[in-house]
Structure formats: C-alpha cells, structure tokens
C-alpha cells in the first residue's frame, strides 16, 4: 500500500470512529497497526488491541467524570497524606477502607477530631479512591446540604432532592457539628442519613464527640436517632487534637526566622576577632 492510500484509509477510519464515538481507536489505530505488523500479530490480535485501547480510554474518562461530579473542594489523595505526622491514625486501616468494601456493605465511616488534623483530607482521599473505582460520589458540607434541602422545600422539590442524594454510592459529608443547626436543618440531615441506612455508604467528619452533639442539635430525641443511624456498623476513627496545620504554620515561621537571622547576622571576624594593623 502506498503512502497516499494509507493516509486516505486512516482519514476514513477516523471519520467512521467519529460517527461511532470511538475516539481512542481513531487516535491510536495507525500506531497500533504499525505495531501489529512489527510483531506479526493476527487480525484478531490487532482488533483486540484496538478495543482494549478504547476500553481503557473510556474507563479513564469515566473516572475523570466521577471526580468532577463529586464536587470535591480540592484534589487530595491518600498518597499525599502524611501519616507520620499523626501516628494516631492507622495507615493500614485507611488503605483498607480505600479498597471500597465498606461502600458495598453500606457502612458509614466517621472521622472525629479537632480542626487541622486532616479529617477533610482523609475524607477527600477516600472519595477520590471511590471515584477511581467508578462509584458515584458527592462531597458536601453539612451547611451546604441543609441549605440545598431548605431551598428545595421552598420550591416544593424536597422529594426530588432527597431522591437525588439517595442515588449516590457514597456521600462525603464534611463539618458535622461545626455550626448549630436549627431544628428544620437537623431534620433534613436526619432524613438524608436515615435514607441511606443499610443501603448506601456515607463518610462524616466532626469536631465533636457524640456526647456533645446536643450542643448543635438541641432536640435530644432527634440527636439520639441521628447518632444511632450514623454509627450503626460504622468505622469510627479518632484523629486526635494536635493540629497538623498549626504545627506546620509554626515550623514555617521558625524556618523564616532562621533564614532572617542568617541574613541579618554580621559575618564573623577573622583572626580571633582582632583586626590587623
């Protein structure tokens, strides 16, 4: 086959792939054809390579779409988490959770600890891991979730909003307990959590031990019912009280002071501190 015929055939294949929505085959068909000739692969072997390339591309695009649809505040992975700075958190337990079995079992995961410990980083890392397993994931803060439910109620769309949240394989719910909730907000939070009980997974971060949740959910019966739903079969992970962010800020400040001292300190005198005459 001459070069001009090969160019025409490639253009025709690319056009057909566009119609059939096979972008990976369109891009890689020429390269894979040359590779098949070099390796003396059969026609079926060449076809298998083409289809494998398309499947891999589709899986990658699906993962990217899942991550976009999760509305994560920042792209943070578990690989970036510094477990050495917080030995209270078991790296083995977190990596086991990242495999996703808890999602299939519809088991909650709860991170409890003070601010700056890395709870949101861990929650986000598990959410990213779930997206890479092609799960439907959605991140939200507690305040944002409740505001959405309140707005849906005003628009007479509450049932539809609750159904939409129920369709996610995993909800990553950040900052439970940071802001006191009006009773209607607590009721909406309970509805979302109760709808998922034993059906779908949720990850929660909170800065309050459960004994103090009545500070933000004044209705004691509702608070008890919410805790009962959210802790059933849950993995409860205490992250501690020593703020990683605060320690990092102090370390940076010390580093800047050390650099400043090195710059401003006078150079040492030679000859034991005496000037030559």
DOTOR-284574 format. One record per residue: residue in one letter; x, y, z of N, C-alpha, C, O in turn. Coordinates in steps of 0.1 Angstrom, whole numbers, plus 5000, padded with zeros to 4 digits. Layout:
   aa    n_x    n_y    n_z   ca_x   ca_y   ca_z    c_x    c_y    c_z    o_x    o_y    o_z
    A      X      Y      Z      X      Y      Z      X      Y      Z      X      Y      Z
...
***
This chain:
   aa    n_x    n_y    n_z   ca_x   ca_y   ca_z    c_x    c_y    c_z    o_x    o_y    o_z
    X   5008   4988   5000   5000   5000   5000   5009   5012   5000   5018   5013   5008
    X   5006   5022   4991   5014   5034   4991   5010   5044   5002   4999   5042   5008
    X   5018   5054   5004   5016   5064   5015   5002   5071   5013   4995   5073   5023
    X   4999   5075   5000   4987   5082   4998   4974   5074   5002   4965   5079   5008
    X   4975   5061   4998   4963   5052   5001   4962   5051   5016   4951   5050   5022
    X   4973   5049   5023   4973   5048   5038   4967   5060   5044   4959   5059   5054
    X   4971   5072   5039   4965   5084   5045   4950   5085   5043   4943   5089   5052
    X   4945   5081   5031   4931   5081   5028   4923   5071   5037   4913   5074   5042
    X   4929   5059   5039   4923   5049   5047   4922   5054   5062   4912   5052   5068
    X   4933   5060   5066   4933   5065   5080   4923   5075   5082   4916   5076   5092
    X   4922   5085   5073   4911   5095   5073   4897   5089   5074   4889   5094   5081
    X   4895   5079   5065   4882   5073   5065   4879   5066   5078   4868   5067   5083
    X   4889   5059   5084   4887   5052   5097   4884   5062   5108   4875   5060   5116
    X   4891   5074   5108   4889   5084   5118   4875   5090   5117   4869   5093   5127
    X   4870   5092   5105   4856   5097   5103   4846   5087   5108   4836   5091   5114
    X   4848   5074   5105   4839   5064   5109   4839   5063   5125   4829   5061   5131
    X   4851   5064   5130   4852   5063   5145   4845   5075   5151   4839   5074   5162
    X   4845   5087   5145   4838   5098   5150   4823   5096   5150   4816   5099   5160
    X   4818   5090   5140   4804   5087   5139   4800   5076   5150   4790   5078   5156
    X   4809   5067   5152   4806   5056   5161   4810   5060   5176   4808   5052   5185
    X   4816   5072   5177   4821   5076   5190   4831   5067   5196   4830   5062   5207
    X   4842   5065   5188   4853   5056   5192   4866   5065   5191   4875   5062   5183
    X   4868   5075   5200   4879   5084   5198   4893   5078   5200   4902   5081   5193
    X   4894   5068   5209   4907   5062   5212   4912   5054   5200   4923   5054   5196
    X   4902   5047   5193   4906   5039   5181   4910   5049   5170   4920   5046   5163
    X   4903   5060   5169   4906   5070   5159   4921   5075   5160   4928   5077   5151
    X   4925   5077   5173   4938   5083   5175   4949   5072   5174   4960   5075   5169
    X   4946   5060   5179   4957   5050   5180   4957   5040   5169   4966   5031   5169
    X   4947   5040   5160   4947   5029   5150   4959   5028   5142   4964   5017   5139
    X   4965   5039   5137   4977   5039   5129   4989   5033   5136   4996   5025   5131
    X   4991   5038   5148   5002   5033   5156   5001   5018   5160   5011   5011   5159
    X   4989   5014   5163   4987   5000   5167   4988   4991   5154   4992   4980   5155
    X   4984   4996   5143   4986   4989   5130   5000   4986   5127   5004   4975   5124
    X   5009   4997   5129   5023   4995   5127   5029   4985   5137   5038   4977   5133
    X   5024   4986   5149   5029   4977   5159   5025   4963   5156   5033   4953   5158
    X   5013   4961   5151   5008   4947   5148   5017   4941   5137   5020   4929   5137
    X   5020   4950   5127   5029   4945   5116   5043   4941   5121   5048   4930   5118
    X   5048   4949   5130   5062   4946   5135   5062   4933   5143   5071   4925   5142
    X   5051   4931   5151   5050   4919   5160   5043   4907   5153   5042   4897   5159
    X   5040   4909   5140   5033   4899   5132   5021   4893   5139   5019   4881   5140
    X   5013   4902   5144   5001   4898   5151   4990   4896   5141   4990   4901   5130
    X   4980   4887   5145   4969   4884   5136   4959   4895   5135   4960   4905   5143
    X   4950   4894   5126   4939   4904   5125   4931   4905   5138   4928   4916   5143
    X   4929   4893   5144   4921   4893   5157   4930   4900   5168   4924   4907   5177
    X   4943   4897   5168   4951   4904   5178   4951   4919   5176   4951   4926   5186
    X   4952   4924   5164   4951   4938   5162   4938   4944   5166   4937   4954   5172
    X   4927   4937   5163   4914   4941   5168   4913   4942   5183   4907   4951   5188
    X   4918   4932   5189   4918   4931   5204   4925   4943   5210   4921   4950   5219
    X   4937   4947   5204   4945   4958   5208   4937   4971   5207   4937   4980   5215
    X   4930   4973   5196   4922   4985   5193   4910   4986   5204   4908   4997   5209
    X   4903   4975   5206   4892   4975   5215   4897   4978   5230   4891   4984   5237
    X   4909   4972   5233   4915   4974   5246   4918   4989   5248   4916   4994   5259
    X   4924   4995   5238   4927   5009   5239   4914   5018   5241   4914   5027   5249
    X   4904   5014   5234   4891   5022   5236   4885   5020   5250   4881   5029   5256
    X   4886   5007   5255   4880   5005   5268   4888   5013   5279   4882   5018   5288
    X   4901   5013   5278   4910   5020   5287   4907   5035   5287   4906   5041   5298
    X   4905   5040   5275   4902   5054   5274   4889   5057   5280   4887   5068   5287
    X   4879   5049   5278   4866   5051   5283   4866   5051   5298   4859   5059   5305
    X   4873   5041   5304   4874   5040   5318   4881   5052   5324   4876   5057   5335
    X   4891   5057   5318   4898   5069   5323   4888   5081   5322   4888   5089   5332
    X   4881   5083   5312   4871   5094   5311   4860   5093   5321   4856   5103   5327
    X   4856   5080   5324   4846   5078   5334   4851   5082   5348   4843   5089   5355
    X   4863   5078   5351   4869   5082   5364   4870   5097   5365   4866   5103   5375
    X   4874   5104   5354   4876   5118   5355   4862   5125   5356   4861   5135   5363
    X   4852   5119   5350   4838   5125   5352   4833   5123   5366   4827   5131   5371
    X   4836   5111   5372   4832   5108   5385   4838   5118   5395   4831   5123   5404
    X   4851   5121   5393   4858   5131   5402   4852   5145   5400   4850   5152   5410
    X   4849   5149   5388   4843   5162   5385   4829   5163   5392   4826   5173   5399
    X   4821   5152   5391   4807   5152   5396   4807   5151   5411   4797   5154   5417
    X   4818   5147   5417   4819   5146   5432   4820   5160   5439   4817   5161   5451
    X   4823   5171   5431   4824   5184   5436   4834   5185   5448   4830   5191   5458
    X   4845   5179   5447   4855   5179   5458   4861   5193   5459   4863   5200   5449
    X   4863   5198   5472   4868   5211   5473   4882   5213   5468   4886   5223   5463
    X   4890   5202   5470   4904   5202   5465   4907   5187   5461   4901   5178   5466
    X   4916   5186   5452   4920   5172   5448   4931   5167   5457   4943   5171   5455
    X   4928   5160   5467   4937   5154   5476   4936   5139   5477   4925   5134   5477
    X   4947   5132   5476   4947   5118   5477   4953   5112   5490   4960   5120   5497
    X   4951   5100   5492   4956   5094   5504   4972   5093   5503   4979   5093   5513
    X   4977   5092   5491   4991   5091   5489   4998   5104   5494   5010   5103   5499
    X   4991   5115   5494   4997   5128   5499   4995   5130   5514   5001   5139   5519
    X   4988   5121   5521   4986   5123   5535   4998   5118   5543   5003   5107   5540
    X   5003   5127   5552   5015   5123   5560   5011   5116   5573   5008   5123   5583
    X   5010   5103   5572   5006   5095   5584   5017   5096   5595   5013   5095   5607
    X   5029   5099   5591   5040   5100   5602   5037   5112   5611   5041   5112   5623
    X   5030   5122   5606   5027   5134   5615   5015   5131   5624   5013   5139   5633
    X   5008   5121   5621   4997   5118   5630   4996   5103   5632   4988   5096   5626
    X   5005   5098   5641   5006   5083   5643   4993   5077   5649   4991   5065   5649
    X   4984   5086   5654   4972   5081   5660   4963   5075   5649   4954   5066   5652
    X   4964   5079   5637   4956   5074   5626   4963   5062   5619   4975   5063   5616
    X   4956   5051   5618   4962   5039   5613   4962   5039   5597   4952   5039   5591
    X   4974   5040   5592   4975   5040   5577   4969   5027   5571   4963   5027   5561
    X   4972   5016   5578   4966   5003   5573   4951   5003   5573   4945   4999   5563
    X   4945   5009   5583   4930   5009   5583   4925   5018   5572   4915   5015   5565
    X   4931   5030   5570   4927   5039   5559   4929   5033   5545   4920   5034   5537
    X   4940   5026   5543   4942   5020   5530   4933   5008   5528   4929   5005   5516
    X   4929   5001   5538   4919   4991   5537   4905   4997   5533   4898   4991   5525
    X   4902   5008   5539   4889   5014   5536   4889   5019   5521   4879   5019   5514
    X   4901   5023   5517   4902   5029   5503   4899   5018   5493   4896   5021   5481
    X   4900   5005   5496   4897   4994   5487   4882   4994   5484   4877   4988   5474
    X   4874   5000   5493   4859   5002   5490   4850   4992   5494   4838   4993   5491
    X   4854   4982   5502   4845   4972   5507   4834   4978   5515   4822   4973   5515
    X   4837   4988   5523   4827   4994   5532   4815   5000   5523   4804   5001   5528
    X   4818   5005   5511   4808   5010   5502   4798   4999   5498   4786   5001   5499
    X   4803   4988   5495   4795   4977   5491   4786   4972   5503   4775   4967   5501
    X   4792   4973   5515   4784   4969   5527   4776   4980   5533   4769   4978   5543
    X   4776   4992   5526   4768   5003   5531   4771   5007   5545   4762   5009   5553
    X   4784   5007   5549   4788   5010   5562   4794   5024   5563   4802   5028   5555
    X   4790   5032   5573   4795   5046   5575   4809   5046   5579   4814   5036   5585
    X   4816   5057   5577   4829   5060   5582   4829   5073   5588   4824   5083   5582
    X   4834   5074   5601   4833   5087   5608   4847   5091   5613   4853   5083   5620
    X   4851   5103   5610   4864   5109   5615   4860   5119   5626   4853   5128   5623
    X   4865   5117   5638   4863   5126   5649   4876   5132   5654   4886   5125   5656
    X   4877   5145   5655   4889   5151   5660   4888   5166   5658   4879   5172   5651
    X   4898   5173   5664   4898   5188   5663   4901   5192   5649   4905   5184   5640
    X   4900   5205   5647   4903   5211   5634   4918   5210   5631   4926   5211   5640
    X   4922   5209   5618   4936   5209   5614   4943   5196   5616   4955   5195   5614
    X   4935   5185   5618   4941   5172   5620   4942   5164   5607   4950   5155   5605
    X   4934   5168   5597   4935   5161   5584   4922   5153   5581   4922   5145   5572
    X   4911   5156   5588   4899   5149   5586   4894   5150   5572   4890   5141   5565
    X   4893   5163   5567   4888   5166   5554   4897   5159   5543   4892   5155   5533
    X   4910   5159   5546   4920   5153   5536   4917   5138   5535   4916   5133   5524
    X   4915   5132   5546   4912   5117   5546   4899   5114   5540   4897   5105   5532
    X   4889   5123   5543   4875   5121   5536   4877   5123   5521   4871   5115   5514
    X   4884   5133   5517   4886   5135   5503   4893   5124   5496   4890   5120   5485
    X   4904   5119   5503   4912   5108   5497   4903   5096   5495   4905   5089   5485
    X   4895   5093   5505   4886   5081   5503   4876   5083   5492   4872   5074   5485
    X   4871   5096   5491   4862   5099   5480   4868   5097   5466   4862   5092   5457
    X   4881   5102   5465   4888   5100   5452   4890   5085   5449   4889   5081   5438
    X   4894   5078   5460   4896   5063   5458   4883   5057   5453   4883   5048   5444
    X   4871   5061   5458   4858   5056   5454   4856   5060   5439   4850   5052   5431
    X   4859   5072   5436   4857   5077   5422   4865   5068   5412   4861   5065   5401
    X   4877   5065   5416   4886   5057   5408   4881   5042   5406   4885   5035   5397
    X   4872   5039   5415   4865   5026   5414   4852   5027   5406   4844   5018   5406
    X   4850   5039   5400   4839   5043   5392   4826   5044   5400   4815   5042   5394
    X   4827   5046   5413   4815   5048   5421   4810   5063   5419   4817   5072   5416
    X   4797   5064   5422   4791   5078   5421   4792   5084   5435   4787   5079   5445
    X   4800   5095   5436   4803   5101   5449   4799   5116   5449   4799   5122   5438
    X   4796   5121   5460   4793   5135   5462   4798   5140   5475   4795   5135   5486
    X   4806   5151   5474   4811   5158   5486   4802   5170   5489   4797   5176   5480
    X   4800   5172   5502   4792   5184   5506   4796   5187   5520   4799   5178   5528
    X   4795   5200   5524   4795   5203   5538   4781   5202   5544   4771   5202   5536
    X   4780   5200   5557   4767   5199   5563   4758   5211   5560   4746   5210   5557
    X   4764   5223   5561   4757   5236   5559   4752   5236   5545   4740   5240   5543
    X   4760   5233   5535   4756   5233   5521   4744   5223   5518   4735   5227   5511
    X   4745   5211   5524   4735   5201   5522   4721   5207   5528   4711   5205   5521
    X   4722   5212   5540   4709   5217   5546   4704   5229   5538   4691   5230   5536
    X   4712   5238   5534   4707   5249   5526   4701   5244   5513   4690   5250   5509
    X   4706   5234   5507   4700   5228   5495   4686   5222   5498   4677   5224   5490
    X   4685   5215   5509   4672   5209   5513   4662   5220   5516   4650   5219   5512
    X   4666   5231   5523   4657   5242   5526   4652   5248   5513   4640   5251   5512
    X   4661   5251   5504   4657   5257   5491   4648   5248   5483   4638   5252   5477
    X   4651   5235   5484   4642   5225   5477   4628   5225   5483   4618   5224   5475
    X   4627   5226   5496   4614   5226   5502   4606   5238   5498   4594   5237   5496
    X   4613   5250   5498   4606   5262   5494   4601   5261   5479   4591   5267   5476
    X   4608   5253   5471   4604   5252   5457   4595   5240   5455   4593   5236   5443
    X   4591   5233   5466   4583   5221   5465   4590   5210   5458   4583   5202   5450
    X   4603   5209   5459   4611   5199   5452   4619   5190   5462   4629   5184   5459
    X   4614   5190   5475   4622   5183   5485   4623   5168   5482   4634   5162   5484
    X   4612   5162   5478   4613   5147   5475   4623   5144   5464   4630   5134   5465
    X   4623   5153   5454   4632   5151   5443   4647   5152   5447   4656   5145   5443
    X   4649   5162   5456   4663   5165   5461   4667   5153   5469   4679   5148   5468
    X   4659   5148   5478   4662   5136   5486   4665   5124   5478   4674   5116   5480
    X   4657   5122   5467   4660   5111   5458   4673   5112   5451   4680   5102   5449
    X   4676   5124   5447   4689   5127   5440   4701   5123   5449   4711   5117   5445
    X   4700   5127   5462   4711   5124   5471   4712   5109   5474   4722   5103   5477
    X   4700   5102   5474   4700   5088   5477   4706   5080   5466   4710   5068   5468
    X   4708   5085   5454   4713   5077   5443   4728   5076   5443   4734   5068   5436
    X   4735   5084   5451   4750   5083   5452   4754   5071   5459   4748   5067   5469
    X   4765   5065   5454   4770   5053   5461   4777   5057   5474   4777   5050   5484
    X   4782   5070   5475   4789   5075   5486   4787   5090   5488   4788   5097   5478
    X   4783   5094   5500   4782   5108   5503   4793   5111   5513   4795   5104   5523
    X   4801   5121   5509   4812   5126   5518   4807   5139   5525   4807   5149   5519
    X   4804   5137   5538   4797   5148   5545   4807   5154   5555   4810   5148   5565
    X   4811   5167   5552   4821   5173   5560   4815   5183   5570   4804   5189   5567
    X   4822   5185   5581   4819   5195   5591   4805   5193   5598   4798   5203   5599
    X   4802   5181   5602   4790   5179   5611   4794   5184   5625   4804   5180   5631
    X   4786   5193   5630   4789   5198   5644   4796   5211   5645   4798   5216   5656
    X   4800   5216   5633   4808   5229   5634   4798   5241   5636   4802   5251   5642
    X   4786   5240   5632   4776   5251   5633   4763   5245   5639   4758   5235   5634
    X   4758   5252   5649   4745   5248   5655   4734   5247   5644   4734   5256   5635
    X   4726   5237   5645   4715   5235   5634   4702   5239   5640   4698   5235   5651
    X   4694   5247   5632   4680   5248   5635   4673   5235   5634   4678   5226   5627
    X   4662   5234   5641   4655   5221   5641   4652   5216   5627   4653   5204   5624
    X   4648   5225   5618   4644   5220   5605   4657   5215   5598   4656   5205   5590
    X   4668   5222   5600   4681   5217   5594   4685   5203   5599   4689   5194   5592
    X   4683   5201   5612   4686   5188   5618   4677   5177   5613   4681   5166   5611
    X   4665   5181   5610   4655   5171   5605   4659   5167   5591   4659   5155   5587
    X   4664   5177   5582   4668   5174   5569   4681   5165   5569   4682   5155   5561
    X   4690   5168   5578   4702   5160   5579   4698   5146   5583   4703   5136   5578
    X   4689   5144   5592   4684   5131   5596   4678   5124   5585   4680   5112   5583
    X   4670   5131   5577   4663   5124   5565   4674   5118   5556   4672   5107   5551
    X   4684   5126   5552   4694   5122   5543   4701   5110   5548   4704   5100   5541
    X   4705   5110   5561   4713   5099   5567   4704   5087   5569   4708   5076   5566
    X   4692   5089   5573   4683   5077   5576   4679   5070   5562   4678   5058   5562
    X   4678   5078   5552   4675   5072   5539   4686   5063   5534   4683   5054   5526
    X   4698   5065   5539   4710   5057   5534   4713   5046   5543   4721   5037   5540
    X   4707   5045   5555   4710   5035   5565   4708   5021   5559   4697   5017   5554
    X   4719   5013   5559   4720   5000   5554   4717   4999   5539   4715   4988   5534
    X   4717   5010   5532   4715   5010   5518   4727   5015   5510   4731   5010   5500
    X   4733   5026   5516   4744   5032   5509   4754   5039   5519   4749   5042   5530
    X   4766   5041   5515   4776   5045   5525   4777   5060   5526   4773   5068   5517
    X   4782   5064   5537   4784   5079   5540   4797   5080   5548   4800   5072   5557
    X   4805   5090   5545   4817   5094   5553   4814   5107   5560   4809   5116   5553
    X   4816   5108   5573   4813   5120   5580   4826   5125   5588   4833   5117   5593
    X   4828   5138   5588   4838   5144   5597   4831   5153   5607   4821   5160   5604
    X   4836   5152   5619   4830   5160   5630   4841   5164   5640   4851   5157   5642
    X   4839   5176   5646   4849   5180   5656   4844   5178   5670   4850   5182   5680
    X   4832   5172   5671   4826   5170   5684   4824   5155   5687   4820   5147   5679
    X   4828   5151   5700   4824   5137   5704   4809   5136   5704   4802   5146   5705
    X   4804   5124   5703   4789   5122   5702   4782   5128   5714   4770   5132   5713
    X   4788   5127   5726   4782   5132   5738   4779   5147   5737   4771   5152   5745
    X   4785   5154   5728   4784   5169   5727   4775   5173   5715   4774   5185   5712
    X   4770   5163   5708   4762   5167   5696   4749   5174   5699   4744   5182   5691
    X   4745   5173   5712   4733   5181   5716   4735   5196   5716   4726   5204   5717
    X   4748   5200   5716   4751   5214   5715   4747   5220   5702   4744   5232   5701
    X   4747   5212   5691   4744   5217   5678   4730   5211   5673   4725   5216   5663
    X   4725   5201   5680   4712   5195   5676   4704   5195   5689   4704   5185   5696
    X   4697   5206   5693   4691   5207   5706   4680   5197   5709   4678   5193   5720
    X   4673   5192   5698   4663   5182   5700   4670   5169   5704   4675   5162   5695
    X   4669   5165   5716   4676   5154   5721   4672   5141   5715   4681   5132   5712
    X   4659   5139   5712   4654   5127   5706   4659   5126   5692   4663   5115   5687
    X   4659   5137   5685   4663   5137   5671   4678   5134   5670   4683   5127   5662
    X   4686   5141   5680   4700   5139   5680   4704   5124   5683   4712   5119   5676
    X   4697   5118   5692   4699   5104   5695   4696   5095   5683   4704   5086   5680
    X   4685   5098   5676   4682   5090   5665   4692   5092   5654   4695   5082   5647
    X   4697   5104   5652   4707   5106   5641   4720   5099   5645   4726   5092   5636
    X   4724   5099   5657   4737   5092   5661   4735   5077   5660   4744   5070   5655
    X   4723   5073   5663   4720   5058   5662   4721   5054   5647   4727   5043   5644
    X   4716   5062   5638   4717   5058   5624   4731   5059   5618   4736   5050   5611
    X   4738   5069   5622   4751   5072   5616   4762   5064   5622   4773   5062   5615
    X   4760   5058   5634   4771   5050   5640   4769   5035   5638   4777   5027   5641
    X   4757   5031   5633   4754   5017   5631   4764   5010   5622   4764   5014   5610
    X   4772   5001   5626   4782   4993   5619   4793   5002   5613   4800   4998   5603
    X   4795   5014   5619   4804   5024   5614   4819   5021   5618   4821   5015   5628
    X   4828   5025   5609   4842   5026   5613   4844   5040   5619   4843   5050   5612
    X   4847   5041   5632   4848   5054   5639   4863   5056   5641   4869   5048   5649
    X   4869   5066   5636   4883   5069   5636   4886   5082   5643   4882   5092   5638
    X   4892   5081   5654   4896   5093   5662   4909   5099   5657   4919   5092   5656
    X   4909   5111   5652   4921   5117   5646   4929   5125   5656   4940   5130   5652
    X   4925   5127   5668   4933   5134   5678   4930   5149   5679   4920   5154   5673
    X   4938   5156   5687   4936   5170   5690   4948   5179   5686   4947   5191   5687
    X   4959   5173   5682   4971   5181   5679   4971   5185   5664   4973   5177   5655
    X   4968   5198   5662   4965   5203   5649   4978   5203   5640   4988   5208   5643
    X   4976   5195   5629   4987   5194   5619   4990   5208   5613   5001   5212   5611
    X   4979   5215   5609   4980   5228   5602   4987   5238   5611   4996   5245   5607
    X   4984   5238   5624   4990   5247   5634   5005   5244   5635   5013   5253   5635
    X   5009   5231   5636   5023   5227   5637   5030   5231   5625   5042   5235   5625
    X   5024   5229   5613   5030   5233   5600   5033   5248   5600   5043   5252   5595
    X   5023   5256   5604   5025   5270   5604   5037   5274   5613   5045   5283   5610
    X   5038   5268   5625   5049   5271   5634   5062   5267   5628   5072   5275   5629
    X   5063   5256   5621   5075   5252   5615   5079   5261   5604   5091   5264   5603
    X   5070   5266   5596   5073   5275   5586   5078   5289   5592   5087   5295   5587
    X   5071   5293   5603   5075   5305   5609   5089   5304   5615   5097   5313   5613
    X   5092   5293   5621   5106   5291   5626   5116   5291   5615   5127   5296   5616
    X   5112   5285   5603   5121   5284   5592   5124   5298   5587   5135   5301   5583
    X   5114   5307   5586   5116   5320   5581   5124   5328   5591   5133   5336   5586
    X   5122   5326   5604   5131   5333   5614   5145   5329   5613   5154   5338   5614
    X   5147   5316   5610   5161   5312   5609   5168   5318   5597   5179   5322   5597
    X   5160   5318   5586   5166   5324   5573   5169   5339   5576   5179   5344   5571
    X   5160   5346   5583   5162   5360   5585   5174   5363   5594   5182   5372   5592
    X   5176   5354   5604   5188   5355   5613   5200   5353   5605   5210   5360   5608
    X   5200   5344   5596   5212   5341   5588   5216   5353   5579   5227   5356   5576
    X   5205   5360   5574   5207   5371   5565   5213   5383   5573   5222   5390   5568
    X   5207   5386   5585   5210   5398   5592   5222   5397   5601   5227   5407   5606
    X   5226   5384   5605   5237   5383   5614   5250   5388   5607   5253   5385   5596
    X   5259   5395   5615   5271   5400   5609   5281   5389   5606   5281   5379   5614
    X   5289   5390   5596   5299   5379   5594   5309   5379   5605   5313   5389   5610
    X   5314   5367   5608   5324   5365   5619   5337   5372   5615   5341   5372   5603
    X   5344   5378   5625   5356   5384   5623   5367   5373   5622   5367   5363   5629
    X   5377   5376   5613   5388   5366   5612   5399   5370   5622   5399   5381   5628
    X   5407   5361   5624   5419   5363   5633   5414   5364   5648   5420   5372   5655
    X   5405   5356   5652   5401   5356   5666   5393   5368   5670   5392   5371   5682
    X   5388   5376   5660   5380   5388   5664   5389   5400   5664   5383   5411   5667
    X   5402   5400   5662   5410   5412   5662   5414   5416   5648   5416   5408   5639
    X   5413   5429   5646   5416   5435   5633   5432   5436   5632   5438   5440   5641
    X   5436   5434   5619   5451   5435   5617   5454   5450   5616   5446   5458   5610
    X   5466   5454   5620   5470   5468   5619   5481   5469   5609   5486   5480   5606
***
